[in-house]
């Protein structure tokens, strides 16, 4: 008997693979940095500029990319995104100096900027409403898995292919994903040859307007609390992603191998948190039918748990205890992911790509500001704990700002003569 996979499950699996690949391509430069710096004769300041290059176009193309995903559909948008980030990764293997390396990283941010908002658009119509938290949590768990295994993966590829060859190999994998996506995926689930009637019945109805005109002002008013809350989460995320390996290496005088092991352990805690947060939010929704309680209860608990987990490092500096506290903090912070990425779909189904882009602008802005503030604080004070303690304030703010979100009020349009009005459907 031939094993048959549901089309909805295959699409979700392909999105999980995309999230995994994008994070590997995003953070691979950190592992290869020492060899790149040596070969290209880069100063630490120049290397820092290279690290930041990804975040600027990534911020810019959150909303633009989300709009493109809404306008032209996930099939085309993610295919071309895949081609751009694959080409930029391959190009990194051929850089000759600071300028070309900077351009390659900017191109990567351009290519990846639209991916997550557009993936949310794909999930909007390929995922049952009661499974949105699970789908978002699972895909982001694969993103964290990519982050956790990148250091040993890149180290192995560098030993086999050199650092340049490692980027070329990863770019080719990205290229392959884009081609397979374009061949398999359909914007309309009903147009997919492998979809079943049972699957179609479980999916939300499609809007007849395939290229909606976005009511920007009204949508911004609905989404700003979501963006603020996600900025608070993103502050801690990018602090962990950029500074955690160096925190263990420099604060405890560890070698690269041992600092990477400690950092990987913390990141794996995030993989569990991502998956669990989405599952919990969906179960609460199914049991209570209250989407606001389902999203906010897990989100607020995540922020509170992350804050409380980091409290002990105010008083205890033993490396094992600190590693456990940081792991707990990252686990609870990642609980936020599933419910938060469900909120744009809950609020603005018709504009879910744009809404998700607006939300992720918060994290993209944090990707620029958080690492820079952390670096400045460390340079001025020499204290590697302070950036993590500062993030506790943002965790508190995120927990409070979450109460301003209203996923139970779908953003809809009514009116005549082309007049667009937002309506809160209670």
N, C-alpha and C positions, 0 to 999 in steps of 0.2 A: 504493500500500500504506500503510495507516494505521500510524503509529508507536505502539507500545504500551509503556508503562512498567510495570515490575513494581511490584506493590503495596508490596513491602518497600522498594523504592527510593523510592517516593513518600513513604512514612511517614518514612524517614530524611531526605529532603529537607525535609519539613515541620518536623521537629525541628531541622534546621540553621537554617531560617528563624526558628524560635522563639528559639533561642539568640542569633542575630544581633539580633533585635528587643529581647529582654530586656536585652542589654548596651547597645544604643543608648538605651533608656529609662532605664537605670541610670546612665549617665555623662553624659547630655545636659546635666544641670544644671551641670556643670563649665564647659562652654563658654558657657552663658548666664549664669553667675554674676555677671559684672561688671554686666550690664544689670539683672538682678534686684536685686542689691545697691543699685544706684543708685536704682531706682524705688521699692523698698520701704524705703529708708533703713536698711539692715541694717549692723551693725558686723561686723568680721571674726570676732569670737567668735560672733555670732549665725549668721553664714554657716557657720562650722564646725559648729555645732549642727545646722544643716539637712543638711550633708553626712553627719553621723553618723546621722541619723534613719532612713535606709534599713536600716542594719546591724542594729539591735536586733530588730525583728520578723523580719528575714531569718534571724538566728541562732535565734530561738525556733521558727520554723516549718520549720526543716530536718527535724527528727525528726518533728514533728507532721504536716507536709506529706507526708513520706515514708510515714508510717503511713496517712494518708488515701488516698494513691495506691495503697498495697497493699490497702486495705480496699474502696475504691469504684472502683478502676480508673483508668487514665490518661485515658480519654475524658472522663468527667465532671470529674475533678480539674483537668486542664489547661484545659478549657473555662472553668470558673469562675475559675481563676487568671488566665486571659487577660482575662476580664471585669473582674476587680478591678484588675489592673495597667493595663489600658486606661483604666478610669474614673479612676484616680489620676493618670495622665499627663494626661488631658484636664482634670482638676480643677486641675492645676498652672497651666494657662493662665488660671484664674479666681481665683487667690489674691489676697488683699488685704493680707496682712501676714505676720509671722513665724509666728503660730499656725497659720493656714490652710496656709502653705507646709510647715510641719513635719508637719502632719496628712497632707498629700498624699504626702510622702516616706515616712512611716510606712506608709501604705496601699500604696505601691509595694513596700516590703519585705515586707509581708504577702502581697501577690499573687504576688511572685516567689519567695518562700521555698520553696514546694513544687515549683517547676517542674523543677529539675535532678534531684532525687531521683525525681520521678514520671516524668520522661523516661527515667531509667535503668530504671524498671519497664517502660516501653513497649518499650525496646530489649531487655530481658531475653527477651521472647517474640517480637519481630519481627526479631531479628538472630541469625544462626548463631553458635554459641559461638566459632568460630575467627575471627570478624570483629568481636568486641566492642571490641578495642583500636582498630581502624580507625574504627568508628562513634563511639566516645567522642572520639577524637582529632579527627575531622572536625567533629562538632558543636561542640566547644570551639574549633576553629579559626574557625568562623563567629562565635563569641562574641568572639574577639580581633579578627576583622575588623570587627565592629561597633564595638568600642572604638577601632580605628585610624581609621575613617572618620567617627566621630561629630563631631569638631571641625569639619572642613570642611562636613559635612552640615548641622549645626546653624547654622553661620555663614551658609550659603546660605539656609536656611529663615528665619532671623531677618531677613535682608535683604529677603526677599520677603514674609513674613507677620508680622514682629515676633517677639519671643521668646515671647509668649503664643501666637500662632498656631502656632509651631513645635511646642509641646507638644500642642496640640489635634490637629494633623495627625498626629503620631506616635501619639497615642492612638487615632485612628480606624484607623490601619494595624493596631495591636494588636487592636482590636475585630474587624476583618476576619479576622485569622489565627484567632482563637478560634472564630468561626463555621465557617470552612472545616474546622478540625480536628474539630469535633464532627460535621460532616456526613460526613467521609471516614473517620475512624479507627474501628477496632473493637478492643475489648480482646482479643478472641479472634481471632487471624489466620484461623482456619477459618471465621469468620462473615463475612469480608469478601468481597463479590461478585466482586472482581477478583483474588483470590488463586488461584494455580495449585497443582496437586498437587506439582509440582517444588519450588516455594517452600516449601510446607508440610513436605515431606520434609527440607528443609535446616534447619528451625527446631527449637529444643529443645522437648521435650514440655511441655505446660501442666500445672500442678498442678490437681488436681480441687477443691481448697479455694480458692475464689475470694476468701474473706474470712478469711485465716488469723489466728489469735490469736498475737501476737508474744511469744515467750519473751524478755522484755526483759533479764533479768539475764545469761542465757547469751549472748545476742547482743552485749551490751555488752562482755563479757569477750573475745569474739572480735574486736570491731571497734576497741577502744581503740588498738592500735598503728597501725591505719590512720588513725584520727582524728588522732593525734599527728603522723604523717608528713605528713598533708595540712595540718595547722596550720603546719608548717614551710614547706611550699610556699606556703601562703596568705599568710604574713608578707611574703614577697618580692613576691607578686602585688599585694597591696593597696598596698604601698609604691610600686611602679611606677605603678599606676593612679591613685593620689591625688597623688603628689608629683613625678612625672617632668616634666610640663610646667613646673611652677614651678622645678624644679631647673635646667633649661636657661635659663629666663627670668631668674631672680635670680642664679644663680651665674655666668652668662656675660653678663649684661646684654643679653640678646636681646629683640627685640620679640616680640609675641604670635605673629605669623605665622611667624617663623623658629623660635621655641621649639616651636611646634606641629609644624613640619616635622621637627625632630629627634626629638620624641616619637613621631610617627607612624612614622618609620623604625624605631625600637626596637620598637614594637608589631607592625609587620608581620613582624619576625623571629619573634615569638611565633606568628603564624599558621602559619608553616612548621613550627615546632617542634611545635605541636599535632598537625598532620597526620602528620608523620614519626614521632613517638613511638608513635602507635597502630599505624601500619603495621609498624614494626620489631618491636613486641611481638607482633603477630599472626604475623609471619613466623617469629619464633623459636619461637613455640608450635607452629606447623604443622610446623616442621622437627624439633623435639626432642620434642614431646609433653609437655614439662615446663612446666606453667603457672606455677609459682613462679619458675623461671629466666626465663621470658618476661616476667613482670611486674617482677621485682626487678632484672634486668640493665639494663633501660631506665631504671627509676626511679632507681637508684643512679648510673648514668652521667649522668643529667640533673642530679641534685644536685651531683655532683662537677664536671661541666662548668661549671655556673653559678658554683660557688665559684671555680674556676680562672680563669674569664673576668673576674671582678670583682677579682682580685688586682692587676692592673696599676694600678688607680686609686689604690692606696696610694702610688704613686711618680710617676705621670704624670698631669698635669691638663690636657693639651691637649684641646680640645673634640672634635676628630675622633677621637682615640684613646679618650677617655672614652665617646663615643657608640658606638663600635664595641664596647667592652668591655661596656657596658650592653646592647647588642643581643645580643651573644653570651650574656650572662648570662640574658636573657629567653628566648632561643631554647632554651638547655639546660634552663631551669626548666620550660618548656612541654612538653618531651619527657615530663615526668612525667604529664601529664594523661591521655593515652590509657590507659596501663597502670593508673593509680590508679583511674580510674572504672570499669575492668573488674573490679577486685578485689571490690567489693560483690556483683557478679553472680556471680563465681567462688565466693565464700564462701557467700552466702546467697541462692540463686536464688529461693526461696519468699518471702523478705522483702527483695528487692533494693531496693525503694523506701525502706524503713525503714533498711536498712543504708547506702544511699547518703546518706540524710539524716544519719545518725550521722557518717559520714565528712566530709560537707560542713560539719558543725558546726565542725570545726576551722578551715576557711577563713573561715566566718562570724565566729568569734571573733577570728581574725586581722584581719578587716575592721574590727573595733572597736579593737583594741589597737595594731596596727602603725602606722596613721596618727597616732594620738594620741602614741605614743612618738616617732615621727619629728618631729612638730611641736614637742614639748617639747625634744628634743635640739637642734633647729635654733634655737629661741628662746634656749636657755641658752648654746650654744656659738657660734652663728653659722656653724657648719660644715655645709654641705649634703652633704658626702661621708659624714659619719659614719653616717647612717641606712642607707646602702647597704653600708657596711662592717660595721655591726652585723648586717645580714641574712645575712652570710657565716656567722656562727655558727649561725644557724638552718638554713642550708643543710647544714652539717656534721651537725647533729643529725638532720635529715631523712634524710640518707643512711644514718646508723647505725640509726635507728629503723625504716627500711624492712625490715631483716633480721628484725624481730619479726613481720612479717606472714606469714600462711600461706594464700595463696589456693589451694594444692593440697589443702587440707583442707575440703571442703564442709561447711557447717553443715546437718545434717539432723535430723529428729525420729523417734524411735521411742518405744515405751512403750505402756502401757495405762492405763485408768482416768483418762484425762485428764492423765497425768503426762508432762511434756515434758522430754526429755533431749537435749542436743546431742551429736552423734556426729562425730568426725573420721574421715572416710573416706579412707584413704590409698591 
